[in-house]
Amino acid sequence: MPLALDLAIRFLRRRTGRLLRGTALAAFAAVALAVTALVITLALMRGYTDAIAAALQQGNAHMVGFAGYRMSIGEANGIAAEIGGLEGVLRATPVTYLSGLIDDPAEPASPLPITIKAVHAPPRYTDLASWPETRPMPVILGIRLAEQIDARPGAITTVRLPPDSGTWIVPSLQLRVVGTFSLQFAEFDNEWILVPLDRVQEVMPDVGAAGIEIELDDPMAVDEVRQPLETRFPKLLFTDWREMNGSLFAALRWQTISLFVVLSLVVAVASFQVSSALVVLAIDKRRAAGTLQALGGTPALVRQVLLLSGLLLGCLGLALGITIGCVSSWLLSAFKVVRFPEGLAQVYMVDNIPFHPGLVDILAVAVVGLALVGAASFWPAWRASREDPVSALRAA
């Protein structure tokens, strides 16, 4: 073990005064608490981003190829079959989107705005393998929409569509509820319904396919799959879940960076407690430092000893803070502590937020914390190393 490190450990372990003991414990606790808060906050932001990303990937598929023209169902089926055979593609299916209003029995004069998603087969998150042969047309409602209009399985509800150009007649669809889905994402659970595409075309022959929904083996591999798709199908405009929600994820990134900077200032304030502890340590060990220099130790060695003492004290607090932060994040996620009622869920877009401490975030906290502790430790170590050893021995 290097001499400087050995002396630093001895300086910290052999505390002779209550003042030194108190300042060291205060510095240790301050760094640990500040780092804990920083880790939990970053875990919250990462978990929030992951929750939104997971819901978007399920609700809108990983990629969508939109048609810039009226695509027939037959053509859409052919393109979907061709895309589905490509490497990296798990599933491809024609899809179309309609807007409408759904009747609310409690408020007949105030129907609720909805988005209608028509697909060939029910998505996996609906727990239905295929559309049942029911009359009228089957429909799957978002869980909160179903609760709001009190639509239980088997109930019949009415959806009103926008009138065609040049007419005031409002077309409507009679739908039988066959199930609900929950993505824990406010927009989908409150406003979306799913219906079979072929049955929609039976009722509305002029409705074609809006595009092709594509589900990938790896949701993050959209760039690798998108390039060959754009080359092979130039008539389709491809976009992915990240691009469609780019502004949202950019805002979350900036918010995470802002919180990291603000809470790093809290860690910086806590690091000055380490600086105070080193000042007390330098006074308490003044005679030992003078003796060390009298025996041939250089001022640089004294500076290294005190600097390492501050770093050891700060690193212990840093390690404890990261440990407490990770354990607390796991407990907060396991018990779903951050849950929102319906009103707030519409604001935050998700029902609950998990806590996901990422490795990159933890490394960033460790590096920044170590740098701040080192910076706070340098000044008292430098000042102590400049003291005349004879004066130190006489004063002691």
Salt bridges, closest charged atoms under 4 A:
ASP6 OD2 - ARG10 NE 2.99
ASP50 OD2 - HIS356 ND1 2.94
GLU82 OE2 - ARG232 NE 3.10
ASP103 OD2 - ARG160 NH2 2.99
ASP150 OD1 - ARG152 NH1 2.77
GLU213 OE2 - LYS117 NZ 2.76
GLU215 OE1 - ARG91 NE 3.11
GLU215 OE2 - ARG124 NH2 1.95
ASP223 OD2 - ARG242 NH2 3.08
GLU230 OE2 - ARG226 NE 2.92
ASP240 OD2 - ARG226 NH1 3.08
ASP240 OD1 - ARG242 NE 3.93
GLU243 OE1 - ARG226 NH2 3.25
ASP284 OD2 - LYS285 NZ 3.79
ASP351 OD1 - ARG144 NH2 3.14
ASP361 OD2 - ARG46 NE 2.76
GLU387 OE2 - ARG286 NE 2.35
